[in-house]
Amino acid sequence: MKRATDFEGKVVVVTGAASGIGKEVALIFARRGAKLAIADINAGALEKVRLELMASGSKVYAQVVDVSIAAEVESFCANIYREMGRVDVLCNNAGVAVSGAFEDVGLKDWEWIMGINLWGVIHGCHHFYPRMIAQGGGGHIVNIASAAGLFPLPGSIPYSCTKYAVVGLTETLRAEAALHGIGVSAVCPGFVSSGIFSSSRQCTPRTDMSHEEAASQLKERLRKRGRTPQKVALAVVDAVEKDQGVVVRLAEARFGDLLHRLSRRASDILAARAVIMGERGMAKDMQSREAEDWLACDLGLVEEEAVSQLQEAILQPGLFTGLSPEDEKEKGAVGRAF
């Protein structure tokens, strides 16, 4: 679906559609006149979204699906083609998070997050993509990745691992899918206020508060800062309309991505420092201003004002040592890009 601008009557499939980014994606496409096929593992929440979409006048097919199970995704795909005849946009959105030190993460936690975040995307592409080729007329696949798939996110290795894989799958499939007129995009946002925090698994116990309290506080803080799922949903529509490959949204995501591509060495140093400051903050005093400021900068709460400061820092002579002349030239370009 090259540079699509009209979604009237198009069939849009969204997984993880019962809340957060997935729900907002479904609502935006519905307002643009699309027919919706939605899936989620949460039956009650999915039904509420189905009724909301129907109340807006949209044609909706909904099915409870565990995307980590290939047979359930296969059934979902077959039912959509039976009910709606084709698929124009597929949004593989369902996702979960696992956080904590690597040594504290169990294999069951790895299996859980890999099953949903990676295998869920693989299952979606495996079952829908061949039928999208066969139906003709192009189409678009959007895989929701993360800034954590572009640069290291200490304390969330399993999550980062799955999102790096999704970005790699997306970029490579995009090259192949172009032969069939099908676009493929990876949307990589920074942190937004969504249900992923409350449903996540914290493998390293916190000493200052419960995981539930911390997740609730972070979600509310992001909401107050305007970090809403709607911003990511708009990026999804934009990716389809403009046939974009990797779409990076929110300040910390842009900064981390550009810095990581500019100098992996500098990115490594910043990631290591984030771990140190995070440990100090949680172990001694989570209200410590120094720890709070560093975590806000390095772990996803960077605001637009902070980006200006980071721009000045990048352009400072001698910030990074040992850069090649080519890297020095790119450093200037990166700084000016903000």
C-alpha positions as CSV (number, residue, x, y, z in Angstrom):
1,M,0.0,0.0,0.0
2,K,2.3,2.7,-1.2
3,R,1.6,6.1,0.2
4,A,-1.9,5.2,1.2
5,T,-4.1,8.2,2.2
6,D,-7.6,6.7,2.0
7,F,-8.5,4.0,4.4
8,E,-12.3,4.0,3.6
9,G,-13.4,0.4,3.5
10,K,-9.8,-1.0,4.0
11,V,-9.4,-3.9,6.4
12,V,-7.0,-3.2,9.3
13,V,-5.9,-5.9,11.7
14,V,-4.6,-5.0,15.1
15,T,-3.3,-7.4,17.8
16,G,-3.1,-6.3,21.4
17,A,-6.0,-4.1,20.7
18,A,-7.8,-4.1,24.0
19,S,-5.8,-1.3,25.5
20,G,-2.9,1.2,25.1
21,I,-1.3,1.6,21.7
22,G,-3.3,-1.1,20.0
23,K,-6.6,0.3,21.1
24,E,-5.7,3.8,19.9
25,V,-4.5,2.4,16.5
26,A,-7.8,0.7,16.1
27,L,-9.8,3.9,17.0
28,I,-7.8,6.1,14.6
29,F,-8.2,3.7,11.6
30,A,-11.9,3.4,12.4
31,R,-12.2,7.2,12.3
32,R,-10.6,7.1,8.9
33,G,-13.3,4.7,7.6
34,A,-11.5,1.3,7.9
35,K,-13.0,-2.0,8.9
36,L,-11.3,-3.5,11.9
37,A,-10.3,-7.0,12.9
38,I,-9.0,-6.9,16.5
39,A,-7.4,-9.4,18.8
40,D,-6.3,-9.6,22.4
41,I,-5.8,-12.1,25.2
42,N,-8.0,-10.1,27.5
43,A,-11.6,-11.0,26.5
44,G,-13.4,-8.5,28.7
45,A,-11.3,-5.5,27.6
46,L,-11.5,-6.6,24.0
47,E,-15.3,-6.7,24.1
48,K,-15.4,-3.2,25.4
49,V,-13.2,-2.0,22.5
50,R,-15.3,-3.9,20.0
51,L,-18.5,-2.2,21.3
52,E,-16.8,1.2,21.2
53,L,-15.7,0.7,17.6
54,M,-19.2,-0.6,16.6
55,A,-20.8,2.4,18.2
56,S,-18.7,4.7,16.0
57,G,-20.2,2.9,12.9
58,S,-17.3,0.6,12.1
59,K,-17.5,-2.9,11.0
60,V,-15.6,-5.0,13.5
61,Y,-14.4,-8.6,13.9
62,A,-13.0,-9.5,17.3
63,Q,-11.3,-12.7,18.5
64,V,-9.5,-13.6,21.7
65,V,-6.0,-14.6,20.7
66,D,-2.8,-15.6,22.4
67,V,-0.3,-14.4,19.7
68,S,2.4,-16.7,21.2
69,I,0.4,-19.7,20.0
70,A,0.7,-20.2,16.2
71,A,-2.5,-22.1,15.8
72,E,-4.5,-19.2,17.4
73,V,-3.0,-16.7,15.0
74,E,-3.6,-19.0,12.1
75,S,-7.3,-19.3,13.1
76,F,-7.6,-15.5,13.5
77,C,-6.2,-15.0,10.1
78,A,-8.5,-17.6,8.5
79,N,-11.5,-16.1,10.2
80,I,-10.7,-12.6,9.0
81,Y,-10.4,-13.7,5.4
82,R,-13.6,-15.6,5.7
83,E,-15.4,-12.6,7.2
84,M,-13.8,-9.7,5.4
85,G,-12.2,-11.2,2.3
86,R,-8.7,-9.5,2.5
87,V,-6.3,-7.6,4.8
88,D,-4.9,-4.2,3.8
89,V,-3.0,-3.3,7.0
90,L,-1.6,-5.7,9.7
91,C,-0.4,-4.1,13.0
92,N,1.5,-6.6,15.1
93,N,1.2,-4.7,18.4
94,A,0.8,-7.2,21.3
95,G,3.7,-6.9,23.7
96,V,4.9,-7.4,27.3
97,A,7.9,-6.4,29.3
98,V,10.4,-8.2,31.6
99,S,12.8,-6.1,33.7
100,G,15.5,-6.8,36.2
101,A,19.2,-7.8,36.3
102,F,20.1,-10.5,33.7
103,E,21.1,-12.9,36.5
104,D,17.6,-12.7,38.1
105,V,15.6,-13.4,34.9
106,G,14.4,-17.0,34.7
107,L,14.0,-19.1,31.6
108,K,10.3,-19.0,32.0
109,D,10.4,-15.3,31.9
110,W,12.4,-15.5,28.7
111,E,10.0,-17.9,27.2
112,W,7.0,-15.7,28.1
113,I,8.4,-12.5,26.5
114,M,9.9,-14.2,23.5
115,G,6.6,-15.9,22.8
116,I,4.6,-12.7,22.7
117,N,7.1,-10.0,21.6
118,L,9.0,-11.9,19.0
119,W,7.0,-15.1,18.1
120,G,3.8,-13.0,18.1
121,V,5.3,-10.9,15.3
122,I,6.6,-13.9,13.5
123,H,3.3,-15.7,13.7
124,G,1.5,-12.6,12.5
125,C,3.8,-12.2,9.5
126,H,3.9,-15.9,8.8
127,H,0.2,-16.3,8.5
128,F,-0.9,-13.0,7.0
129,Y,1.9,-12.0,4.7
130,P,1.6,-14.9,2.2
131,R,-2.2,-14.3,1.9
132,M,-1.6,-10.5,1.4
133,I,0.7,-11.4,-1.5
134,A,-1.8,-13.8,-3.0
135,Q,-4.7,-11.3,-2.7
136,G,-2.8,-8.6,-4.7
137,G,-3.3,-4.9,-4.4
138,G,-0.4,-4.3,-2.0
139,G,-0.8,-3.7,1.7
140,H,1.2,-2.8,4.8
141,I,2.6,-4.5,7.9
142,V,3.4,-2.4,10.9
143,N,5.4,-4.1,13.7
144,I,5.5,-2.2,17.0
145,A,9.0,-2.3,18.3
146,S,10.6,0.1,20.7
147,A,13.5,2.5,21.3
148,A,14.8,-0.5,23.2
149,G,15.3,-2.2,19.8
150,L,17.6,0.6,18.6
151,F,20.0,1.0,21.6
152,P,20.7,-0.7,24.9
153,L,18.2,-0.5,27.7
154,P,19.9,-1.6,30.9
155,G,17.7,-3.5,33.3
156,S,15.4,-4.8,30.5
157,I,17.6,-7.2,28.5
158,P,14.8,-9.6,27.5
159,Y,12.7,-6.7,26.3
160,S,15.5,-5.1,24.4
161,C,16.5,-8.5,22.9
162,T,13.0,-9.1,21.5
163,K,12.7,-5.5,20.1
164,Y,16.1,-5.6,18.4
165,A,14.9,-8.8,16.7
166,V,11.6,-7.2,15.6
167,V,13.5,-4.3,14.1
168,G,15.8,-6.7,12.2
169,L,12.9,-8.8,11.0
170,T,11.0,-5.7,9.8
171,E,13.9,-4.1,7.9
172,T,14.8,-7.4,6.2
173,L,11.2,-8.3,5.3
174,R,10.7,-4.8,4.0
175,A,13.2,-5.4,1.3
176,E,11.5,-8.6,0.2
177,A,8.0,-7.3,0.5
178,A,8.7,-4.4,-1.8
179,L,8.6,-6.9,-4.7
180,H,4.9,-7.4,-4.0
181,G,4.0,-3.8,-3.3
182,I,3.7,-4.4,0.4
183,G,5.2,-1.9,2.8
184,V,6.7,-3.0,6.2
185,S,7.4,-0.6,9.0
186,A,8.8,-0.8,12.6
187,V,7.5,1.9,14.9
188,C,10.1,2.5,17.7
189,P,8.7,4.8,20.4
190,G,10.2,5.9,23.6
191,F,8.3,5.4,26.9
192,V,4.5,6.1,26.9
193,S,1.8,5.7,29.5
194,S,0.3,2.3,28.8
195,G,-0.7,-1.0,30.4
196,I,2.6,-2.6,29.6
197,F,4.0,-1.4,32.9
198,S,1.3,-3.0,35.1
199,S,1.5,-6.3,33.2
200,S,5.3,-6.5,33.2
201,R,7.4,-8.8,35.2
202,Q,10.0,-7.4,37.6
203,C,12.6,-10.1,38.2
204,T,14.9,-8.1,40.5
205,P,12.9,-7.1,43.7
206,R,12.8,-3.4,44.5
207,T,13.7,-2.2,48.0
208,D,11.9,1.1,48.0
209,M,8.4,0.1,46.9
210,S,6.4,-2.7,45.3
211,H,6.6,-3.3,41.5
212,E,2.9,-2.4,41.3
213,E,3.4,1.0,43.0
214,A,6.4,1.8,40.8
215,A,4.6,0.9,37.6
216,S,1.6,3.0,38.6
217,Q,3.8,6.0,39.5
218,L,5.7,5.8,36.2
219,K,2.5,5.4,34.1
220,E,1.0,8.5,35.8
221,R,4.2,10.5,35.4
222,L,4.3,9.7,31.7
223,R,0.7,10.6,31.3
224,K,1.2,14.0,32.9
225,R,4.1,14.6,30.5
226,G,1.8,14.0,27.6
227,R,3.4,10.6,26.7
228,T,0.1,9.0,25.5
229,P,-0.5,6.0,23.4
230,Q,-2.2,8.2,20.9
231,K,1.2,9.7,19.8
232,V,2.4,6.2,18.9
233,A,-0.9,5.4,17.1
234,L,-0.5,8.5,15.0
235,A,3.0,7.3,14.1
236,V,1.6,4.0,12.9
237,V,-0.9,5.7,10.6
238,D,1.9,8.0,9.4
239,A,4.1,5.0,8.7
240,V,1.4,3.4,6.5
241,E,0.6,6.6,4.7
242,K,4.2,7.5,3.9
243,D,5.5,3.9,3.6
244,Q,8.2,4.5,6.1
245,G,10.7,1.9,7.2
246,V,11.9,2.5,10.8
247,V,9.9,5.2,12.6
248,V,11.5,6.7,15.7
249,R,9.2,8.7,18.0
250,L,9.8,10.8,21.2
251,A,12.8,12.7,22.2
252,E,14.8,10.0,24.1
253,A,14.3,7.5,21.3
254,R,15.7,10.0,18.7
255,F,18.6,10.9,20.9
256,G,19.5,7.3,21.9
257,D,19.2,6.1,18.3
258,L,21.4,8.8,16.8
259,L,24.0,8.6,19.6
260,H,24.2,4.8,19.3
261,R,24.7,5.1,15.5
262,L,27.2,7.9,16.0
263,S,29.4,6.2,18.6
264,R,28.8,2.8,20.1
265,R,31.6,3.5,22.6
266,A,29.8,6.6,23.9
267,S,26.5,4.7,24.0
268,D,28.1,2.0,26.0
269,I,29.5,4.5,28.5
270,L,26.1,6.2,28.9
271,A,24.4,2.8,29.4
272,A,26.9,1.7,32.0
273,R,26.5,5.0,33.8
274,A,22.7,4.7,33.8
275,V,23.1,1.3,35.5
276,I,25.4,2.8,38.2
277,M,23.1,5.7,38.9
278,G,20.0,3.6,38.8
279,E,21.6,1.2,41.4
280,R,22.6,4.1,43.6
281,G,19.2,5.7,43.4
282,M,17.2,2.5,44.2
283,A,19.6,1.3,46.9
284,K,20.0,4.5,48.8
285,D,17.3,7.0,48.1
286,M,14.9,7.0,45.1
287,Q,14.1,10.6,45.8
288,S,17.8,11.5,45.3
289,R,17.8,14.5,42.9
290,E,20.9,13.3,41.2
291,A,19.6,9.8,40.6
292,E,16.2,11.1,39.6
293,D,17.7,13.6,37.1
294,W,19.9,10.9,35.5
295,L,17.2,8.3,35.3
296,A,14.9,10.9,33.7
297,C,17.5,11.6,31.1
298,D,18.8,8.2,30.3
299,L,15.9,5.8,30.9
300,G,13.1,7.3,28.9
301,L,11.8,10.6,30.4
302,V,13.7,13.1,28.3
303,E,11.7,16.1,27.4
304,E,12.1,18.4,24.5
305,E,14.0,20.9,26.6
306,A,16.5,18.3,27.6
307,V,17.2,17.4,24.0
308,S,18.4,21.0,23.4
309,Q,20.8,20.5,26.2
310,L,22.0,17.2,24.8
311,Q,22.4,18.8,21.4
312,E,24.8,21.3,23.0
313,A,26.7,18.5,24.7
314,I,27.1,16.5,21.5
315,L,28.6,19.5,19.8
316,Q,31.1,20.2,22.6
317,P,34.7,19.7,21.5
318,G,36.4,16.8,23.2
319,L,33.1,15.2,24.5
320,F,34.2,11.9,22.9
321,T,37.8,11.0,22.5
322,G,39.3,8.8,19.8
323,L,36.7,9.5,17.1
324,S,37.8,9.2,13.5
325,P,37.5,12.3,11.3
326,E,34.4,10.7,9.7
327,D,32.8,10.2,13.2
328,E,33.7,13.8,14.1
329,K,31.9,15.0,11.0
330,E,28.9,12.8,11.8
331,K,28.9,14.1,15.4
332,G,28.2,17.6,14.1
333,A,25.5,16.3,11.8
334,V,23.8,14.4,14.7
335,G,24.0,17.5,17.0
336,R,22.4,19.7,14.4
337,A,19.7,17.0,13.7
338,F,17.9,17.7,17.0
